[in-house]
């Protein structure tokens, strides 16, 4: 076959051009290559935003490496022994990072890569002359391959898999520049941001700096959104759960998801409601609102004893027992209640002892209903419940058992109670799930429903008709199979499975 120089030259030039095009494409990748711009915080249809002050921010600092010299997260550290492979048994990691790190190591084991070990997690700086300053949040980890020097990490197949897949579990390489490249050092930033940073081959600062202020980005084919705001103009999504982190540049990056298990919408459909005599025997009190302004009108007649003479409503105890059984399988620590039902007299005694500084006044405490309880583990004191391994699981899963975290962070202006990560209230699964997904207090949830308007709640592939009604003459509008919930004053919620 005769060699065709002209054909060879054309092919050669074509390959060079294509290689250059591909190189430039990936070299200059932008946020828009992995996400689409859908609007701004003041111009978007599917969600409302509200402006808040910087003092109310629930900063998780995952994108802010300037604060790595502070022990800000010391109460959120959990010992990782028995959960992931460690070089020694006293390594601690941020509780949020640890759950995803466990999943990463399960993935490694599924691929028979069982020789990667965590060498460093949280490090204190007791000796300032010998201080590793980038490990003090518990978000950072160093890993190595068993029986190899830790610097000898890159280049091995298990290391390649770890580096290429850590982002799926919220971890990214902390140092990526040529002058400080460390293929063994990973930072937890959460699954949303890790995906972006990995796909764009950015470091954390590159990612933050390439975001346009107040611009809403949406993942392709996902219901996940993110955006950046200035400190003097902070907008958060209203009535939806979100994550927020400060940055090295003094801004905030926020992410949220609209993928929820519950949907609520108003309906104008007509239903054949009938007036029925309201009977105390047929009233459900699981949604009763008890707070500074609303006095308790409920006394359970089904109080039972549990855990060393503590008391709780029997139905609530059944749900709590199922949740506790699962929680106590997580590690060698134990979930227990520090306080549950209290009588009016017991609440009065506590109120007077604490000079009304912390406790609710008698008649206005949820503990008097038998529907609420305070939780702790034997790992840390009750005020740091969320910072425990079990505490995080309970906070993230309590809604599946019908419980809500009653006093949310930065909602004190609504509840009149400061953040209490240990206080859980039973409201049933559907309501708890909606409140959890939309980061609502009980007050906010009940205010979603206007009097005499009809709503449809979709939950667990079922539709529920919800109708808020004020009773003034002892009669209530309901359907044949409706459940009537007492809320407060003369207000009731009538709920019917459709």
C-alpha positions in Angstrom: 0.0 0.0 0.0 1.4 3.4 -1.0 2.1 5.8 1.8 0.0 9.0 1.4 1.9 11.9 3.0 -0.9 14.4 2.3 -3.6 12.2 4.0 -1.3 11.6 7.0 -0.6 15.3 7.3 -4.3 16.1 7.3 -5.1 13.5 9.9 -2.2 14.7 12.0 -3.3 18.3 11.9 -6.9 17.3 12.7 -5.8 15.3 15.8 -3.8 18.2 17.0 -6.7 20.6 16.6 -9.1 18.3 18.3 -6.7 17.7 21.1 -6.3 21.5 21.5 -10.1 22.0 21.5 -10.6 19.3 24.1 -7.8 20.7 26.2 -9.2 24.2 26.1 -12.7 22.9 26.9 -11.6 21.2 30.1 -9.0 23.9 30.9 -11.6 26.6 30.9 -14.5 24.8 32.4 -17.0 27.0 34.3 -19.8 26.5 36.7 -22.2 26.6 33.7 -20.7 23.4 32.4 -22.2 21.4 35.3 -25.1 23.6 36.3 -27.6 26.0 34.7 -28.5 29.5 35.8 -32.2 29.7 36.6 -32.5 33.2 38.0 -31.5 35.3 41.1 -32.6 35.5 44.7 -35.0 38.3 43.8 -36.3 36.8 40.6 -37.2 33.1 40.8 -40.6 31.4 40.7 -40.4 28.1 42.6 -39.3 29.4 46.0 -39.3 32.5 48.1 -36.3 34.0 49.9 -36.1 36.0 53.0 -33.3 38.3 54.2 -31.6 37.6 57.5 -28.8 39.2 59.5 -25.4 37.6 59.7 -25.8 37.0 63.4 -28.6 34.4 62.6 -26.4 32.4 60.2 -26.1 28.6 60.9 -22.6 28.6 59.5 -21.1 25.1 58.9 -17.7 26.6 57.8 -17.1 23.7 55.4 -15.9 26.1 52.6 -14.1 28.4 55.0 -10.5 27.2 55.6 -9.5 30.5 57.4 -11.1 29.3 60.6 -9.1 26.1 60.7 -7.0 27.5 63.5 -10.1 27.7 65.8 -11.5 24.9 67.9 -15.0 26.0 66.9 -16.2 22.5 66.2 -14.7 20.7 69.2 -18.2 19.8 70.5 -19.1 18.2 67.1 -16.2 15.7 67.2 -16.8 12.0 67.4 -14.3 9.2 68.0 -14.1 7.3 64.7 -12.8 4.0 66.2 -14.7 1.0 65.0 -16.3 3.0 62.2 -13.5 3.5 59.7 -9.9 2.0 59.6 -7.6 4.2 61.8 -3.9 4.2 62.5 -4.8 4.5 66.2 -8.0 4.4 68.3 -8.1 8.0 69.4 -8.8 9.8 66.1 -11.8 12.0 66.1 -13.7 13.4 63.1 -16.5 15.9 62.6 -19.8 14.0 63.1 -21.2 15.2 59.8 -18.1 14.1 57.9 -17.9 10.7 59.7 -21.2 9.4 58.4 -20.2 10.0 54.8 -16.7 8.8 55.4 -18.1 5.5 56.6 -20.0 5.1 53.3 -16.8 5.9 51.4 -14.9 3.1 53.2 -17.8 0.7 52.6 -17.4 1.5 48.9 -13.7 0.8 49.1 -14.3 -2.6 50.8 -16.8 -3.5 48.1 -14.0 -3.0 45.6 -11.6 -5.0 47.8 -9.6 -1.9 48.6 -9.3 -2.6 52.3 -5.8 -1.3 53.0 -6.4 2.5 53.1 -6.3 3.9 56.6 -7.0 7.2 58.2 -3.8 8.7 59.6 -5.1 12.0 60.8 -8.4 13.5 61.8 -8.9 16.3 64.3 -5.7 17.6 65.8 -5.5 20.1 68.7 -2.8 22.6 69.0 -1.7 22.2 72.6 1.8 23.0 71.5 1.8 26.1 69.3 5.4 25.4 68.2 4.3 22.1 66.7 0.8 22.7 65.5 -0.9 21.4 62.4 -3.4 24.1 61.8 -5.5 22.6 59.0 -7.0 19.7 61.1 -8.7 21.6 63.9 -12.3 21.5 62.6 -12.5 17.7 62.2 -13.4 18.2 58.5 -9.9 17.3 57.3 -8.4 13.8 57.1 -5.1 12.4 55.9 -5.1 8.8 54.6 -2.3 6.4 53.7 -1.9 2.8 52.3 -1.1 0.2 54.9 2.6 -0.8 55.0 3.6 2.2 52.9 4.9 5.6 53.8 2.1 8.2 53.9 3.9 10.3 51.2 3.8 7.2 48.9 0.0 7.4 48.3 -0.6 8.5 44.8 0.1 6.1 41.9 -1.4 3.0 43.5 -4.7 1.6 42.2 -6.5 1.9 45.6 -5.3 5.5 45.9 -6.5 6.4 42.4 -9.9 5.0 43.3 -10.0 7.0 46.5 -9.0 10.2 44.8 -11.5 9.7 41.9 -14.4 8.8 44.1 -14.1 10.6 47.4 -16.3 13.5 46.0 -19.3 11.1 45.8 -19.2 11.1 49.6 -18.5 14.8 50.2 -14.7 14.8 50.3 -12.3 16.7 48.0 -8.6 17.2 47.8 -7.7 20.0 50.1 -4.4 21.0 48.4 -4.4 20.8 44.6 -1.9 23.4 43.4 1.6 22.4 42.2 3.3 24.1 45.0 1.3 22.4 47.8 -0.2 19.3 46.2 -1.1 16.7 48.8 -2.9 13.7 47.3 -3.5 12.2 50.7 -5.2 15.2 52.3 -9.0 15.5 52.0 -11.5 18.1 53.2 -15.2 17.4 53.8 -17.4 20.0 52.1 -20.6 18.0 51.7 -21.9 16.1 48.6 -23.3 19.2 46.8 -20.1 21.2 46.7 -17.7 18.2 46.4 -19.4 17.2 43.2 -18.9 20.7 41.7 -15.3 21.0 42.9 -14.4 17.6 41.5 -16.1 18.0 38.1 -14.5 21.4 37.5 -11.1 20.4 38.9 -11.2 23.4 41.1 -9.9 23.9 44.6 -12.3 25.3 47.3 -11.4 28.9 46.7 -11.6 28.6 42.9 -15.1 27.2 43.2 -16.3 30.1 45.5 -14.6 32.8 43.4 -16.2 31.5 40.2 -19.8 31.8 41.5 -21.7 35.0 40.6 -23.2 36.8 43.6 -27.0 36.3 44.0 -27.2 34.0 41.0 -29.2 30.8 41.5 -27.6 27.7 39.9 -29.3 24.4 39.4 -27.7 21.0 39.0 -28.5 19.4 35.6 -31.3 16.9 36.1 -31.4 17.5 39.8 -33.6 19.4 42.3 -30.5 20.8 44.0 -29.7 24.5 43.9 -26.9 26.7 45.1 -25.8 30.4 45.2 -23.5 32.9 46.7 -24.4 36.1 48.7 -22.6 39.0 50.3 -22.5 39.4 54.1 -24.7 42.6 53.9 -27.3 41.0 51.7 -27.9 37.5 53.0 -31.0 35.7 51.5 -32.0 32.2 52.6 -34.7 30.0 51.1 -38.0 30.3 53.0 -39.6 27.2 54.4 -37.0 24.8 53.0 -34.1 23.0 54.6 -30.7 24.5 53.5 -27.0 24.4 54.2 -24.8 27.5 54.4 -21.1 28.1 54.7 -18.9 31.2 55.0 -16.0 31.4 52.7 -12.4 32.7 52.8 -13.5 35.7 50.7 -16.0 36.8 53.3 -19.1 35.7 51.5 -21.6 32.9 52.0 -22.5 29.9 49.8 -25.9 28.3 50.3 -27.4 25.1 48.9 -30.9 23.6 49.1 -33.0 20.9 47.6 -36.6 20.8 46.4 -36.7 17.1 46.3 -39.0 16.3 49.2 -41.3 13.4 50.3 -44.1 15.8 51.1 -46.0 18.3 49.0 -48.6 20.8 50.2 -51.0 22.7 48.0 -54.3 24.6 48.3 -57.3 23.1 46.6 -60.6 24.6 45.4 -62.3 21.2 45.0 -65.6 20.7 46.8 -66.2 18.1 49.4 -69.3 16.8 51.2 -68.5 18.1 54.7 -71.1 17.5 57.4 -71.6 19.2 60.7 -70.8 16.8 63.6 -71.0 17.2 67.3 -67.4 17.6 68.6 -66.6 14.9 71.2 -63.6 14.8 73.4 -63.2 11.1 72.9 -62.6 11.6 69.2 -60.0 14.4 69.4 -56.4 13.8 68.6 -54.0 16.0 70.5 -50.7 15.2 68.8 -50.6 18.6 67.1 -51.5 20.7 70.2 -49.5 23.9 70.3 -48.1 24.7 73.8 -45.8 27.6 74.2 -45.4 30.9 76.0 -48.7 32.2 74.6 -50.7 29.0 74.3 -51.6 27.1 77.5 -51.7 23.3 77.6 -55.2 22.0 77.4 -54.3 18.3 77.2 -53.6 15.8 79.9 -52.9 12.3 78.5 -54.9 9.6 80.2 -52.4 7.0 78.8 -49.2 7.9 80.7 -46.9 5.0 81.2 -43.5 4.5 83.0 -40.2 3.9 81.2 -36.5 4.3 81.8 -36.2 4.5 85.6 -39.5 6.0 86.5 -39.8 8.5 83.7 -43.3 8.9 82.2 -44.6 9.3 78.6 -47.8 8.9 76.6 -48.0 5.2 75.6 -48.4 5.9 71.9 -45.4 8.2 71.9 -43.4 5.7 73.9 -44.0 3.0 71.2 -42.5 5.3 68.6 -39.6 6.4 70.8 -38.8 2.7 71.6 -38.6 1.9 67.9 -36.3 4.8 67.3 -34.2 4.0 70.3 -33.8 0.4 69.2 -32.3 1.6 65.9 -30.2 4.3 67.5 -28.6 1.9 70.0 -27.4 -0.3 67.1 -25.2 2.4 65.8 -22.3 2.2 68.2 -21.4 1.4 71.8 -23.1 4.4 73.3 -26.7 4.4 74.6 -29.6 6.8 73.8 -31.8 7.6 76.8 -34.2 10.3 78.0 -33.2 12.8 80.6 -36.8 14.2 81.0 -40.2 13.4 79.7 -43.7 13.9 81.2 -44.0 16.4 84.1 -47.0 17.3 86.1 -48.1 20.9 86.5 -46.7 20.8 90.0 -43.3 19.4 88.8 -43.1 22.0 86.1 -43.9 24.7 88.7 -41.1 23.5 91.0 -38.6 23.5 88.1 -39.7 26.9 87.0 -39.3 28.4 90.5 -35.9 26.7 91.0 -34.5 28.2 87.7 -36.1 31.6 88.4 -37.9 31.4 85.0 -34.6 31.8 83.2 -34.7 28.6 81.2 -37.8 26.5 82.1 -41.3 27.4 80.8 -43.8 28.6 83.3 -46.2 25.9 84.5 -49.1 25.3 82.1 -47.0 26.3 79.2 -44.5 23.4 78.9 -44.7 20.7 76.3 -43.5 18.2 79.0 -46.9 18.5 80.6 -48.6 16.9 77.6 -46.7 13.6 77.7 -45.8 14.2 74.0 -42.2 15.6 74.5 -39.0 14.3 75.8 -35.3 15.4 76.2 -32.7 13.0 74.8 -29.0 12.4 75.5 -26.3 9.7 75.2 -23.6 8.6 77.6 -21.1 10.1 75.2 -21.5 13.8 75.9 -23.7 16.0 78.1 -27.2 16.8 76.9 -26.4 20.3 75.5 -24.1 18.7 73.0 -26.5 16.0 71.9 -26.3 16.9 68.2 -22.5 16.6 68.3 -22.8 12.9 69.2 -22.9 10.1 66.6 -26.3 8.9 67.8 -27.5 12.5 68.2 -26.9 13.3 64.6 -28.7 10.2 63.5 -31.7 11.0 65.7 -31.8 14.6 64.4 -31.8 13.4 60.8 -34.2 10.5 61.3 -36.6 11.4 64.1 -39.3 12.5 61.6 -39.6 8.9 60.4 -40.8 8.0 63.9 -43.1 11.0 64.2 -40.8 13.4 66.2 -39.6 16.9 65.4 -36.7 18.8 66.9 -39.0 21.3 68.6 -36.7 24.3 69.2 -34.7 24.9 66.0 -31.6 27.0 65.7 -32.2 30.7 64.9 -36.0 30.3 65.4 -36.1 31.8 68.8 -38.0 34.8 67.5 -40.9 32.3 66.7 -40.7 29.8 69.5 -39.4 32.2 72.2 -37.1 29.3 73.2 -33.4 29.2 72.3 -32.0 26.3 70.3 -32.4 23.0 72.2 -30.8 20.1 70.2 -32.1 17.6 72.8 -35.8 18.4 73.0 -38.0 16.3 70.7 -41.8 16.4 70.3 -44.2 13.8 68.9 -46.5 15.1 66.1 -46.9 11.9 63.9 -44.8 11.0 60.8 -46.5 13.0 58.1 -46.4 16.3 59.9 -42.9 15.6 61.3 -41.6 14.9 57.8 -43.0 18.0 56.3 -41.6 20.2 59.1 -38.2 18.5 58.8 -37.9 18.9 55.1 -39.0 22.5 55.2 -37.2 23.5 58.4 -40.3 24.6 60.2 -41.3 25.0 63.8 -44.7 23.7 64.9 -45.9 27.3 65.1 -44.9 27.9 61.4 -46.4 24.6 60.3 -49.8 25.3 61.8 -49.7 28.8 60.3 -49.4 27.4 56.8 -53.1 26.5 57.0 -55.6 29.4 56.8 -59.0 29.1 58.4 -61.7 27.5 56.2 -59.4 26.8 53.4 -58.7 23.3 52.0 -55.3 21.8 51.3 -53.9 18.6 49.9 -50.9 17.0 51.5 -49.1 14.3 49.5 -47.1 12.0 51.7 -46.0 8.4 51.2 -47.8 8.2 47.8 -51.1 9.1 49.5 -53.2 12.3 49.5 -54.6 13.9 52.6 -57.3 16.6 52.7 -56.5 19.2 55.4 -59.0 21.7 56.6 -58.5 24.2 59.4 -61.7 25.0 61.3 -62.7 27.2 64.3 -65.3 25.7 66.6 -67.6 28.1 68.4 -70.8 26.1 68.9 -69.6 22.6 69.7 -69.9 21.4 66.1 -67.2 20.8 63.5 -67.2 20.2 59.7 -65.8 16.9 58.8 -66.0 13.9 56.5 -67.0 10.4 57.6 -63.4 9.1 58.0 -61.8 12.4 59.2 -59.4 12.7 62.1 -59.9 15.9 64.2 -56.7 17.4 65.7 -56.9 20.0 68.4 -54.4 22.8 67.9 -55.0 25.8 70.2 -57.9 28.0 71.5 -60.9 26.9 69.4 -58.9 25.9 66.3 -58.8 22.4 64.9 -57.2 20.7 61.9 -59.5 18.1 60.2 -57.5 15.6 58.2 -58.9 13.0 55.8 -57.1 10.3 53.9 -58.4 10.5 50.3 
